[in-house]
Amino acid sequence: MAEKIRLSLLTVTLSAVLCGCAGPVTPMTGASPEAPTPNASGMPIMLYTHCGIEELRVDDTFFIAETPLNDGQGNPPPGWGNPYQAGTVTVSGPLAVFRDDSGHVVTFRARPGATGLPKICS
């Protein structure tokens, strides 16, 4: 499990370095409960926040925030780390919940078909 987490963190970091503000190209459409998702409880994660809190990737599943968070200029809101916020994620079916030691809690829903090339945010 630790090796899988390290590999996921390395993938996210490498994607962010190579692509600026990274996110999938697939348009943000509604999530589907039929989307295949992993089940994980309290897994440590570094949430990419540089372009705001909009999506999360766990293994090969992308999740979109039920309520995206930003400062109105495409950055994380005050009180969030930039470019990452350390925390844990709990995944159950199509839902992923991010929590951190600062009291932030964000619920994400699985987004089917969200694989592919990253987009660049401004």
N, C-alpha and C positions, 0 to 999 in steps of 0.2 A: 504494500500500500504506500509506504514512504517513497519508494522509487517512482511509483505512478504520480504522486504529488509533485516530486521534484521534476519529473518530465513535463507535467502540465505547466508548472511555474516557468520552466525554461522555455517552453513553447510560447507562452504568453509574453514573456520578456523579449524573446527574439523577435516575435511578430511586431511588438511595439517599437523596438529599435529599428527594424527594417522598414516599417510602414508608417511611422509617425503615429497618429491617433488611429488605432486599428479597430475595425468592426466589420462584420460581414456585409457584403454588397447586397444580399437579398433584402428586399424591402421589408420593413417591419410590419408584418401583418399579424392578425390575431393568433394567439397560441391555441394549440389543439391538445385535448387530453389524450389523444391517441399517439402523441409524439413519444418515441422511445426515450426513456431517461434512466440514468443510473440511480441507485439508491445509496445514499451516503448520509451519515449522521455526524455532525460536528467536525467535518473535514477542514483542516487549515487551508486558507486560500489567501492570495493577494489579489484583491479586487482592483481591476484597472479603472481608475477614476479620472484620468487626465481630461477627458472630453465630457465629463459628467457621468452620473451613474445611470446607465441605460441598459447595459447588457452584461451577461456573465456567461462564461463557458466552463462547463464541467465535462471532462472527457471530450466526447464528440458531440455534445448537446449544447446548443446556445439557448439562453434564456433571456427574455426581455423584462425589464422592470415594470411592474404593474403601475407604478408612479415614477417616471423618470425624474431624476434630481439633477439640477445644475444651478449655476449662479445667474442665469439669464444670458451669459456670454459663452456658453459651451465649456465651462470649467466646473469642477466639483463645487458644491455649496460650501460656505464657511464651516469649519469644524471637520472637514474631510481631508485626508492626506492627498497629495498630488505628486506623482502620478499613480500611486497605489495606496490602498487601505488594507491593512492586515486584519483578518477576522476568520470566521469559520462559516461554512456553508452546510446546510442540511437539505438533502434532496429527497423528496418523496413523490413518486410519480411525476406529474408535469410541473410540480412546484419546487423551487429552490429558495431557501431563506438564508440571507446573509446577516450575520451578527458580528459586532466587534466590541472591544472593551470600552469604547466611548459611548455605547448605548444605541448606536445606529442599528436599525433593523430594516431590511429591504426585502420585499417578496418579489420573486421573478417567476415568470411562466415560460415553459418550454416553447420554443419557436421552431416548428418543423421546417426542414429544408434550409436551415441557416448554416450552411457550410460554404466554403468557397473563399474568394479573394477578399482581402480587407478593403475598406474605404478609408479615405483620409478626411479627418474632421479639421475644421479651421480653428 
